[in-house]
Amino acid sequence: YGKVEARLKTLESLKGKLNDGVPLKKVGDIMGFRVTTSDVKSVYNAVEKIKGELKGTGVDIRQVQDKIQTPRDGYRAVHMDLEVNGMRAELQVRTENQSKWADWAHDLIYKGRLHGSPEAQRYASKVSDALYKMDRGKQANMPPCPPAIKPNCFQLSP
């Protein structure tokens, strides 16, 4: 399907959750997995394949959230909340374009210098919408980058 990645939540991030009063059993993404595909149809095919492969393995699929059809702040992916041997994990399945977008938005808007900027959020959502069209095989133009965001405009190519 594309690329498969795994990660463990950093100790710093885990401490932050615990300091915020979140019980360890409620931290849903101590382990994280990501499957990256080429297009939206492949995302849904991968999700169904994963569901089938997990049957009878002892891995419990607690919830599936389709954030492609109902994005939040432009973020699009299918999330599967899993339980593995009593430990919670999160599996994200998204397109290559949306993965690039998520990395860009996370580093610049959610954790970076444009955090809290309504203009940056509007631009990010418009970029996400254009990528969604592309990921469904449709023509789309990238929105113009607002001056306040330059030189950190989203770039599709590496």
Backbone bond lengths (Angstrom), bond angles and torsions (degrees), N, CA, C in turn:
res aa  C-N    CA-C-N  psi(-1)  N-CA   C-N-CA  omega(-1)  CA-C   N-CA-C  phi
1 Y - - - 1.446 - - 1.503 112.08 -
2 G 1.261 118.76 -21.44 1.451 121.73 -176.17 1.502 108.54 146.38
3 K 1.312 114.90 -132.52 1.448 120.80 -175.05 1.533 110.04 -99.96
4 V 1.337 115.64 141.37 1.456 121.91 175.05 1.528 106.90 -122.71
5 E 1.336 115.97 128.93 1.456 121.25 -179.34 1.525 109.39 -128.77
6 A 1.312 115.98 156.01 1.466 121.44 175.66 1.521 107.81 -137.37
7 R 1.337 115.35 152.33 1.459 120.21 177.28 1.519 109.45 -155.62
8 L 1.314 115.03 157.54 1.460 122.35 171.48 1.520 107.88 -108.07
9 K 1.317 117.69 144.10 1.459 121.26 177.25 1.521 107.94 -60.53
10 T 1.325 116.61 138.72 1.461 120.13 179.42 1.525 109.63 -67.37
11 L 1.300 115.53 153.69 1.456 121.01 178.88 1.528 110.16 -60.15
12 E 1.328 117.04 -39.58 1.470 121.37 178.87 1.529 111.12 -61.30
13 S 1.319 116.87 -44.40 1.462 121.10 179.52 1.528 111.13 -66.38
14 L 1.326 116.20 -41.39 1.461 120.43 179.03 1.527 110.76 -64.10
15 K 1.334 117.16 -42.73 1.461 120.55 176.72 1.526 110.64 -59.93
16 G 1.321 116.83 -40.33 1.460 120.74 178.95 1.515 111.70 -60.12
17 K 1.336 116.98 -43.63 1.470 121.26 178.21 1.525 110.45 -62.68
18 L 1.330 116.22 -46.51 1.466 120.51 -178.72 1.528 110.89 -64.73
19 N 1.344 117.04 -39.61 1.467 120.72 177.39 1.517 112.03 -65.90
20 D 1.333 116.64 -26.64 1.470 121.01 176.69 1.523 111.91 -80.12
21 G 1.345 116.14 0.60 1.457 120.32 176.73 1.523 114.76 91.14
22 V 1.316 117.94 10.10 1.462 120.57 178.38 1.528 108.25 -81.13
23 P 1.337 118.32 120.71 1.470 119.93 177.88 1.532 110.46 -64.31
24 L 1.324 116.34 145.70 1.458 121.23 -177.61 1.523 112.11 -53.32
25 K 1.337 117.61 -38.59 1.466 120.82 -179.78 1.521 112.44 -65.49
26 K 1.336 117.36 -19.37 1.464 121.44 -177.75 1.536 112.81 -94.29
27 V 1.327 116.98 -8.86 1.468 119.62 178.24 1.519 107.09 -73.40
28 G 1.320 115.68 110.01 1.464 120.86 -169.99 1.505 115.70 -86.18
29 D 1.319 117.81 -5.68 1.463 117.65 -174.85 1.525 112.76 -134.73
30 I 1.342 115.55 41.66 1.465 118.23 175.69 1.524 108.95 -60.95
31 M 1.325 115.29 -40.52 1.462 121.32 172.80 1.519 107.12 -109.10
32 G 1.311 116.82 138.24 1.449 119.76 178.39 1.518 110.92 -133.73
33 F 1.318 114.35 143.75 1.457 121.33 177.97 1.522 107.74 -131.75
34 R 1.310 116.63 145.36 1.453 120.31 178.00 1.522 109.23 -135.98
35 V 1.324 114.65 132.25 1.456 121.94 173.27 1.522 106.11 -113.53
36 T 1.316 116.65 127.08 1.455 121.72 -178.77 1.525 108.93 -113.04
37 T 1.340 115.60 129.62 1.460 121.30 -178.14 1.528 109.96 -119.61
38 S 1.319 115.47 175.96 1.465 120.09 -177.13 1.517 114.01 -84.82
39 D 1.334 117.97 -27.33 1.461 119.86 -176.76 1.527 110.64 -152.13
40 V 1.333 115.79 171.96 1.461 121.28 -175.40 1.524 111.67 -63.07
41 K 1.322 117.39 -42.52 1.468 119.98 179.96 1.529 110.56 -58.18
42 S 1.315 116.84 -40.52 1.465 120.99 179.34 1.525 112.30 -67.18
43 V 1.342 117.21 -29.59 1.469 119.95 175.53 1.523 109.33 -60.14
44 Y 1.333 115.52 -50.71 1.466 119.55 -177.48 1.532 111.50 -67.17
45 N 1.336 117.16 -35.94 1.471 119.90 175.68 1.532 110.50 -63.05
46 A 1.337 116.47 -42.11 1.470 120.88 179.55 1.530 110.97 -64.15
47 V 1.334 116.99 -41.38 1.469 120.87 179.73 1.522 110.05 -60.50
48 E 1.326 117.07 -46.16 1.467 120.38 179.95 1.529 111.23 -64.62
49 K 1.312 116.73 -40.01 1.471 121.15 178.13 1.531 110.20 -63.08
50 I 1.324 116.51 -44.19 1.469 120.86 179.74 1.524 110.41 -63.17
51 K 1.324 117.18 -44.76 1.472 120.50 177.77 1.526 110.34 -55.79
52 G 1.321 116.82 -45.08 1.460 120.90 179.90 1.515 112.52 -64.97
53 E 1.323 116.79 -42.00 1.467 121.05 -178.85 1.533 112.23 -68.13
54 L 1.327 117.33 -28.72 1.469 120.41 -177.82 1.527 113.16 -81.69
55 K 1.333 117.78 -17.03 1.470 120.05 180.00 1.521 110.18 -58.71
56 G 1.326 114.97 130.84 1.458 120.29 176.64 1.512 115.15 77.14
57 T 1.332 118.46 8.61 1.467 120.71 -178.26 1.523 113.04 -97.43
58 G 1.343 116.73 -9.18 1.457 119.78 -175.25 1.516 112.54 90.43
59 V 1.327 117.30 -2.78 1.463 121.11 174.62 1.517 106.96 -88.74
60 D 1.332 116.04 122.36 1.456 121.67 -177.70 1.527 109.51 -95.91
61 I 1.335 116.50 124.91 1.464 120.94 173.43 1.524 106.64 -86.74
62 R 1.321 116.21 106.04 1.468 121.38 -175.52 1.523 111.80 -79.77
63 Q 1.330 116.87 -36.62 1.460 120.36 -177.02 1.521 109.44 -161.35
64 V 1.332 116.29 145.90 1.462 122.41 172.46 1.525 106.63 -122.06
65 Q 1.319 115.95 125.84 1.461 121.63 -179.31 1.522 109.27 -118.18
66 D 1.317 116.34 121.17 1.465 121.37 178.68 1.524 108.52 -92.35
67 K 1.318 115.38 96.02 1.459 121.18 178.90 1.524 111.16 -94.07
68 I 1.332 115.93 6.55 1.466 119.57 173.02 1.526 108.37 -79.64
69 Q 1.319 115.85 -48.37 1.466 120.53 -179.73 1.531 111.84 -74.44
70 T 1.324 116.69 -30.49 1.462 121.00 179.37 1.534 108.90 -127.93
71 P 1.336 115.80 76.28 1.467 119.16 -177.19 1.524 112.00 -68.77
72 R 1.304 114.26 154.81 1.468 120.72 175.52 1.520 107.55 -116.82
73 D 1.321 116.02 115.86 1.470 121.84 -178.07 1.521 112.17 55.19
74 G 1.328 116.79 30.72 1.457 121.07 178.78 1.519 114.13 93.28
75 Y 1.324 117.82 -13.16 1.467 120.71 -177.82 1.522 110.04 -73.73
76 R 1.336 116.48 128.47 1.464 122.32 -178.33 1.531 110.05 -130.63
77 A 1.315 115.52 126.03 1.462 122.97 175.95 1.525 107.02 -174.10
78 V 1.311 116.49 166.87 1.454 120.89 168.00 1.520 105.98 -105.00
79 H 1.331 115.89 125.45 1.462 121.60 179.00 1.517 109.01 -106.02
80 M 1.315 115.20 135.31 1.459 121.58 173.96 1.522 106.63 -119.01
81 D 1.337 115.57 117.14 1.458 120.41 175.67 1.523 107.28 -88.24
82 L 1.326 115.49 122.98 1.464 121.99 -173.94 1.521 110.87 -118.15
83 E 1.316 115.13 158.88 1.458 120.48 169.63 1.519 107.07 -127.60
84 V 1.338 115.03 123.64 1.456 122.11 -177.34 1.520 107.76 -124.22
85 N 1.336 117.06 112.18 1.466 121.34 -179.44 1.527 112.32 50.93
86 G 1.330 116.77 43.70 1.455 121.23 178.52 1.517 114.48 81.20
87 M 1.316 118.37 -4.29 1.456 122.61 -179.41 1.517 108.98 -105.45
88 R 1.313 116.59 134.87 1.454 120.22 -179.54 1.515 110.87 -85.07
89 A 1.321 115.17 146.01 1.459 122.01 179.96 1.515 108.60 -143.12
90 E 1.315 115.50 160.38 1.454 120.70 178.38 1.525 108.59 -126.05
91 L 1.315 115.15 133.60 1.463 121.72 176.01 1.516 107.39 -116.28
92 Q 1.323 116.42 123.41 1.460 121.98 177.76 1.522 108.06 -108.73
93 V 1.324 116.25 135.47 1.457 121.25 174.58 1.520 106.37 -124.21
94 R 1.327 116.56 121.01 1.461 120.48 -178.17 1.522 110.33 -152.27
95 T 1.327 115.38 169.20 1.456 119.57 -178.99 1.527 110.63 -79.66
96 E 1.323 115.79 163.87 1.466 120.58 176.52 1.523 110.44 -59.01
97 N 1.346 116.25 -43.45 1.463 119.49 179.85 1.520 111.68 -61.85
98 Q 1.328 117.12 -44.46 1.452 119.37 -179.57 1.526 111.58 -69.63
99 S 1.320 117.36 -28.70 1.456 120.38 175.73 1.530 110.31 -66.94
100 K 1.332 116.43 -43.56 1.475 120.13 176.17 1.526 110.09 -61.60
101 W 1.346 115.70 -43.71 1.458 120.12 179.38 1.526 110.49 -60.77
102 A 1.339 117.24 -46.47 1.465 121.35 -177.32 1.527 111.21 -62.08
103 D 1.324 117.34 -41.57 1.469 120.08 178.12 1.527 110.50 -63.17
104 W 1.331 115.87 -45.35 1.470 121.55 179.37 1.527 110.54 -61.31
105 A 1.334 117.22 -50.88 1.460 121.60 -177.01 1.531 111.19 -64.33
106 H 1.321 116.86 -40.68 1.461 120.59 179.77 1.528 110.78 -61.49
107 D 1.336 116.44 -48.45 1.456 120.78 -175.04 1.524 113.33 -71.89
108 L 1.331 117.67 -31.11 1.459 120.46 -174.16 1.529 113.18 -101.68
109 I 1.323 116.66 -43.41 1.461 119.88 -171.31 1.526 112.60 -97.58
110 Y 1.323 117.19 -43.85 1.463 119.30 -174.58 1.517 113.10 -86.81
111 K 1.331 116.98 -30.32 1.464 119.52 -179.12 1.531 111.60 -124.10
112 G 1.329 117.75 -1.97 1.458 120.70 -171.86 1.506 115.13 -111.39
113 R 1.317 115.26 -158.63 1.459 122.16 -171.35 1.519 114.03 -67.61
114 L 1.329 118.27 -18.72 1.461 120.78 179.88 1.523 112.92 -100.42
115 H 1.324 116.44 15.03 1.464 120.51 178.58 1.525 110.13 -57.75
116 G 1.315 116.12 130.08 1.457 121.00 178.46 1.516 115.35 84.40
117 S 1.320 117.65 1.68 1.463 120.92 -179.29 1.533 110.27 -84.92
118 P 1.333 118.08 113.91 1.470 119.90 178.30 1.529 111.91 -61.75
119 E 1.326 116.84 -34.96 1.464 120.28 179.19 1.532 110.74 -64.55
120 A 1.324 116.15 -42.46 1.461 119.88 178.61 1.523 110.38 -65.45
121 Q 1.328 117.40 -39.70 1.460 120.82 179.46 1.523 111.46 -64.57
122 R 1.337 116.98 -42.74 1.474 120.14 177.88 1.525 110.75 -61.71
123 Y 1.338 116.24 -44.04 1.462 120.85 178.83 1.531 110.12 -62.16
124 A 1.327 117.26 -45.64 1.465 121.40 -179.74 1.528 111.05 -60.12
125 S 1.322 117.43 -41.17 1.471 120.68 178.90 1.520 111.29 -65.12
126 K 1.320 117.06 -39.97 1.473 120.70 178.29 1.527 110.94 -65.79
127 V 1.330 116.66 -39.68 1.469 120.46 176.56 1.523 109.56 -62.42
128 S 1.325 116.86 -45.13 1.462 121.06 179.02 1.525 111.33 -59.29
129 D 1.327 117.16 -42.56 1.464 120.92 178.66 1.533 111.26 -61.38
130 A 1.336 116.58 -41.82 1.472 120.55 178.71 1.528 110.29 -64.44
131 L 1.320 117.49 -42.74 1.462 121.14 179.17 1.519 111.19 -64.34
132 Y 1.324 116.81 -38.03 1.462 121.15 178.14 1.530 110.22 -60.55
133 K 1.313 116.59 -43.08 1.473 119.69 176.82 1.528 110.35 -61.05
134 M 1.324 116.49 -47.16 1.469 120.74 179.75 1.528 111.08 -60.05
135 D 1.325 115.58 -41.08 1.464 120.53 -178.30 1.528 112.55 -69.34
136 R 1.314 116.84 -10.70 1.459 121.53 174.24 1.528 111.00 -105.85
137 G 1.338 116.25 13.26 1.462 121.07 175.83 1.518 114.84 80.43
138 K 1.320 117.12 16.86 1.469 120.74 -179.47 1.524 110.21 -103.30
139 Q 1.324 114.92 158.35 1.461 121.01 175.85 1.515 109.45 -74.79
140 A 1.302 116.28 140.30 1.460 120.91 177.02 1.520 109.05 -155.87
141 N 1.302 115.31 145.59 1.460 121.37 175.75 1.519 108.88 -106.85
142 M 1.302 114.64 143.15 1.458 119.13 175.77 1.521 108.83 -70.60
143 P 1.331 116.59 141.68 1.466 119.30 178.27 1.527 110.17 -69.02
144 P 1.339 116.55 154.53 1.469 118.34 176.83 1.531 110.02 -65.21
145 C 1.294 115.13 144.00 1.463 121.20 -178.74 1.530 109.73 -85.42
146 P 1.319 117.14 124.52 1.474 120.06 178.62 1.532 111.33 -64.02
147 P 1.326 117.69 145.48 1.467 121.11 -178.94 1.532 113.63 -54.56
148 A 1.336 117.80 -34.82 1.469 120.45 -177.75 1.525 112.36 -66.10
149 I 1.326 117.47 -18.18 1.461 121.29 -176.59 1.527 111.67 -95.88
150 K 1.336 116.35 -24.84 1.468 119.65 179.82 1.518 108.78 -60.77
151 P 1.280 120.44 141.48 1.461 130.65 7.71 1.530 113.38 -93.88
152 N 1.313 118.06 22.67 1.457 121.20 -175.20 1.515 113.83 -101.44
153 C 1.321 117.06 29.72 1.456 121.21 179.37 1.531 110.30 -63.87
154 F 1.309 116.17 151.15 1.460 120.49 178.48 1.514 109.80 -65.02
155 Q 1.318 116.55 133.71 1.466 122.98 176.96 1.512 108.09 -120.71
156 L 1.316 116.55 123.30 1.456 120.22 -178.60 1.524 112.64 -71.80
157 S 1.331 116.37 -39.17 1.461 118.54 179.20 1.531 109.31 -82.89
158 P 1.356 115.28 155.84 1.473 119.56 -174.77 1.496 115.75 -59.71
